[in-house]
Amino acid sequence: MRNKFDEQLIQLNDMLIEMGGLIETAISLATQAMKEQSVELARRAIAFDQDVDQKEKDIEALCLKLLLQQQPVAKDLRLISAALKMITDMERIGDQSADISEITIMMSGEPYIKKLEHIPQMAAATVKMVTESIDAFVKKDLELANSVIEYDDVVDDLFDVIKNDLIDLIRADSANGEQAIDLLMIAKYFERIGDHAVNIAEWVVFSITGKRGGE
């Protein structure tokens, strides 16, 4: 019985890695679409969200099967509970990647008011956080999970830089206003992706220690 349970826990890890790969691809596609102002890439990123949603449902079904059909001990229960929480954050990351791409499509008909520099840096930072938070869960690496939580300051600082840059552009020329707001929204979505990566890392801490990160 326990052997079957352990096999299903391995399957759960594998499915979480797959879902992590999907959202990493979604963020990367959304970022590339934004940098190249590519409607085609943006549409691919939006379509990817359906795969993320399906993977969430598959993992949820497996978690419920583990809870109902087996008798998990406290440590296993924490791990399954954490996985259920994590996939909610992962699904929202997929949604936000699609939101970024929808804004990219709206802006595709006009050149950018400034060279994109800090937003791609933000995107790279959030991909790093998402990847490492899922790695921390799979490897049960408490140190890596805590480093993801701390790294959120990097994303927050980049958001402040972007916000101030865009405010300066609006002050210089009010005609910049509409696109500046769109770019600020994109930056805000990347900031939220970082926040979801922190949530994932905090659930990793919980799965290992029984306490949420930061407690």
KAMO-V918823 format. One record per residue. N is the residue number from 1. RES is the residue in one small letter. PHI is phi in whole degrees, 0 to 359 (999 if undefined). Layout:
N RES PHI
N RES PHI
This chain:
1 m 999
2 r 294
3 n 299
4 k 298
5 f 298
6 d 297
7 e 298
8 q 289
9 l 294
10 i 296
11 q 299
12 l 299
13 n 303
14 d 298
15 m 292
16 l 293
17 i 298
18 e 297
19 m 295
20 g 299
21 g 298
22 l 297
23 i 287
24 e 298
25 t 296
26 a 299
27 i 295
28 s 297
29 l 297
30 a 298
31 t 292
32 q 297
33 a 300
34 m 295
35 k 296
36 e 265
37 q 51
38 s 261
39 v 294
40 e 299
41 l 295
42 a 298
43 r 293
44 r 295
45 a 296
46 i 295
47 a 297
48 f 300
49 d 299
50 q 295
51 d 295
52 v 297
53 d 298
54 q 295
55 k 295
56 e 301
57 k 297
58 d 296
59 i 292
60 e 301
61 a 298
62 l 295
63 c 299
64 l 294
65 k 298
66 l 298
67 l 288
68 l 272
69 q 266
70 q 248
71 q 235
72 p 294
73 v 284
74 a 306
75 k 296
76 d 295
77 l 298
78 r 298
79 l 296
80 i 292
81 s 299
82 a 298
83 a 299
84 l 298
85 k 289
86 m 300
87 i 293
88 t 295
89 d 294
90 m 295
91 e 296
92 r 292
93 i 298
94 g 300
95 d 300
96 q 289
97 s 297
98 a 294
99 d 299
100 i 300
101 s 293
102 e 295
103 i 293
104 t 303
105 i 297
106 m 297
107 m 268
108 s 293
109 g 274
110 e 221
111 p 291
112 y 291
113 i 285
114 k 204
115 k 294
116 l 285
117 e 231
118 h 280
119 i 294
120 p 299
121 q 296
122 m 299
123 a 300
124 a 298
125 a 295
126 t 288
127 v 299
128 k 301
129 m 296
130 v 297
131 t 301
132 e 288
133 s 294
134 i 287
135 d 302
136 a 298
137 f 293
138 v 297
139 k 271
140 k 53
141 d 256
142 l 296
143 e 297
144 l 294
145 a 300
146 n 293
147 s 291
148 v 296
149 i 300
150 e 290
151 y 292
152 d 301
153 d 300
154 v 297
155 v 295
156 d 298
157 d 295
158 l 296
159 f 299
160 d 297
161 v 297
162 i 298
163 k 301
164 n 294
165 d 300
166 l 291
167 i 298
168 d 298
169 l 294
170 i 292
171 r 297
172 a 290
173 d 202
174 s 297
175 a 295
176 n 283
177 g 303
178 e 297
179 q 291
180 a 301
181 i 294
182 d 298
183 l 295
184 l 295
185 m 297
186 i 299
187 a 299
188 k 295
189 y 295
190 f 295
191 e 298
192 r 294
193 i 301
194 g 300
195 d 296
196 h 293
197 a 297
198 v 297
199 n 302
200 i 301
201 a 298
202 e 294
203 w 289
204 v 297
205 v 302
206 f 298
207 s 297
208 i 269
209 t 251
210 g 87
211 k 234
212 r 291
213 g 302
214 g 92
215 e 279
